[in-house]
Amino acid sequence: MSGWIAPMLIGAQQPAFDDPDFIFELKLDGIRCIVCKNEGKTQLYNKRGHLLSQHFPELDKIGERIKKDCVLDGELYVFREGITDFFAIQKRVTLSDPFRIDMLSQEQPATFTAFDILNSEGQDLTAMPLMARKQILNEHIAEDERINVSRFVQEHGVHLFALTKETKLEGIVAKRCGSRYHPGRRSKDWIKCKNLMDDDFVIVGMIPKDNGMTSLILAQYDKDGTLIYRGHVTLGVPAWLSERGAKAARCPFSALPPGNEGAVWFDPPLVGTVRFMHYTRSGQMRQPVFKGLREDKLPWECVIPSEK
């Protein structure tokens, strides 16, 4: 029986569309999760293969709802006040205190939604078309409040996207019906359509402000592996984040970008997600807001969008 498998990644982002060759699913604002059931034991892993099970005791029994040994791909999230709460699920994966873990497992329980199946009883399913995998997935799970299967519509992405706007959800993911699953690779067979754009950045430092706020200094890598300055984000930056980065003596860029005099640099850098309206023609983000840290992503995986 196979264990953890590196998840396939979304390869494009564009406005919502209709197409009979695609299905459309809700994009849940949580963390990617691979669930492996093997010989009666069920474990949860993040997208990098790090064990998550210890953070979510409320999911200890989801294996009883999975009918066969298998590897599932899906999203782990906390649902609060009618929407998924990214900050709540992010907080859960950083906790180590058993008392806090147990308390939040009761106050803010997580749910796993499976949207794909990669292996069943030792049989590799990744070469099968998506719709065939979906059918097999439905046969493996007996749903309850802690585990369920992602619903989808075929062809009508525009209407589903409009519903996400009305309900303040993140958006939708379009998936080509006949697509294979490519572990660890980005594929344009999976396309996200979001109400707001977001991207992941290397957080290389910060600039303390007189008003008590903090601006984070952002960067991404180009195709040659060079770290490129990408601007600042101030809105949404929590006060505690300034204590997370280990301080460095020098600027990580070949030359100090203008406006960064007096910066405090981080080494090693952090990785975080920023939401914004869109990129301007000059490549800057319009109305950026810090969304949160990414504990499951490495700095070199943050690549300038035009070079992904």
Secondary structure, 3 states (H helix, E strand, C coil): CCCCCCCCEEEEECCCCEEEEEEEEECCCCEEEEEEEECCEEEEECCCCCECHHHCHHHCCHHHHECCCEEEEEEEEEEECCEECHHHHHHHHHCCCHHHHHHHHHHCCEEEEEEEEEEECCEECCCCCHHHHHHHHHHHECCCCCEEECCEEEEEHHHHHHHHHHCCCCEEEEEECCCCCCCCCEEEEEEEEECCEEEEEEEEEEEECCCCCEEEEEEEECCCCCEEEEEEECCCCCHHHHHCCCEECCCCCCCCCCCCCCCEEEEEEEEEEEEECCECCCCCECCCEEEEECCCCCHHHCECHHHC
